[in-house]
């Protein structure tokens, strides 16, 4: 039995089955197997393993001062386990260092925070759809809510449209809202002359979900 904790993951067996099936194809089978292994399979596995090692290092650092991060407590924490598995899956499909940091923070903050399970599932769903550019824009809005123009203004038409696309995505995920009262809302909103954007409570919770843990 090997002592390497990063060997023989479930997806490895799937990859082996895929390569075996492709290998049966006439003519292109063997070359395609080699291509998948070299160009796709190995790098994806390396990204996954690097991500898991990074989480392990962070957890080890936090164990000394926070009881929730001790192995015996993590073993009983189903929310941590579920978030960890989702994060590992997503980490294997991204080349973005910033996205992997968001995923790592989500795993750690699932342990640190006491989350309602429905909220955790929603936050993980949002995290799956979020890019670092989305997160940067959401933080900017949370730090200084204001007119929409200040978040999308750009002389370059392509950048202008891209920022609008990001803003539309944040609206669709209900991470931001304007200053108009919603149906059934009892809080009186202050009217503004310009369209005004600010984070929703869900948006604030998401930013907390991906926040960096302070050094301990």
Secondary structure, 3 states (H helix, E strand, C coil): CCCCCCCCCHHHHHHHHHHHHHHCCCCCHHHHHHHHHHHHHHHHHHHHHHHHHHHHHHHHHHHCCCHHHCHHHHHCCHHHHHHHHHHHHHHCCCCCHHHHHHHHHHHHHHHHCCCCHHHHHHHHHHHHHCCHHHHHHHHHHHHCCEECHHHHCCCCHHHHHHHHHHHHHHHHCCCEECCCCCCCCCCCCCCCCCCEEEECHHHHHHHHHCCCCCCC
